[in-house]
């Protein structure tokens, strides 16, 4: 049983009183998503470590410039 399920049992036992199947299934799904999210964050950090810092900075500048162009309202102001 995961942490989310344990917390739910402590804080909202009425939600598990009758048909707890759907609630427990949602808890399991949320916990799987959290594990996957953590895995992907770790993987992304490893990829970033291998990128050239100068290249990473240049990509970031380009992304910011593109965002500024997209948000430009035509009168010099950005939305």
Order of alpha helices (4+ residues) and beta strands (2+ residues): alpha-alpha-alpha
